[in-house]
Amino acid sequence: MKNPLSLFGTFVVSVTFFLVASHFLLKYADGARFWLQQEMAPVTAESDTILQEMLGTHYIVTSASKLHFSSSPYYFTPFDAVYTWRIMTETTSYQACAPRSSSCVPLVVFDPFTNGAAGFEFSAEMMKQGYPNGNVYYCIDGELAIGAEAIKKVEFSNRQVTMFTFLTPRGHYMVLGLPEKQLEKWRGRCS
């Protein structure tokens, strides 16, 4: 049987099939997308532990400089995802979303300290001397953090969500949209 498509038609169909298959693989194959992201994005071991505890095993990372608020945190094409993660190798600030979340909520934004762990050490020293300044210790999957005792409610993407900020020796984290009950379970020092 003779091929009803010309050589050009066969090429167009093949490329279209490849792009659509790649898009669905990247969007729905959490393990493959997560592996690729971990190979390219600058997520530290501390951040990986915290992000997995807060967002689940296969969270999605993007640049914090362009906060990504769309109907879902997935990229429209594989090329966009790879390009974004490749560009992120030049930055150390990023945000992460839970897989299959709506409007990237829950969301965790990480910003590293520029002068080392001075902010964390200062807060820890003030707490030791009896001046907590509204801060308490948190233990997030074995990572010691210092955060605000009060958990705030803010308007985000046309709805009210919890906002929680905390410091670790590596940087500053801002968390939006996690249930207050989940945040409370991390309160206290690590054993």
C-alpha positions, 0 to 999 in steps of 0.5 A: 500500500502506498503512503497517502502522505507526502514526505513533508506530511509524514514529517509534520505528523511525526513532529506533531506527535512527538510534541504532543507526547512530550507535553503529556509525558512532562505534564502527567509523568510526575517521576520523569518531570521531577527527575529532569527538574532535579537535574537542572534546577538549583534545589539544595538538599535542605530545600528538597527535604522541606519542599517534599515535606510540604508539597509532596514527592514530585513538587514543581520548581520555577523561577521566583523572579517570575511568580507563575500563577496560572490555572496549573503550575505545569508548563505548556511545552517541554521546551518551555520547562527545560528552558526555564529550569536551564535559566534557573541554574543562574539563580538561587531563588525559586518557587515550588508548587504541589503537583496538580495544584490549582493556581500554584497553591500551595506555594513555597518561595525560597530566597537564600541569605546573601550574608550566610546564616546571620539572620538565623543565628541572630534570631536563635540567639535572641530566642535563647536570651528570652526575646523571641520577638514573636518567633518559635522553633519549627522542625520540618522533617528534621530541618530546624527553622525559626518562624513566626508564632502567628500564622497569617491569612492573606488574599491570594488568587482571589481567595484567602490562604494561610501565609507562613514565613520561616528562616533556616541556616540557608535562607528564607521561606514563604509558604502560602496555602498550606492548612494551618493544622499541617503548619502546627504539626511542625512547631517545636525543636528537632529532637 
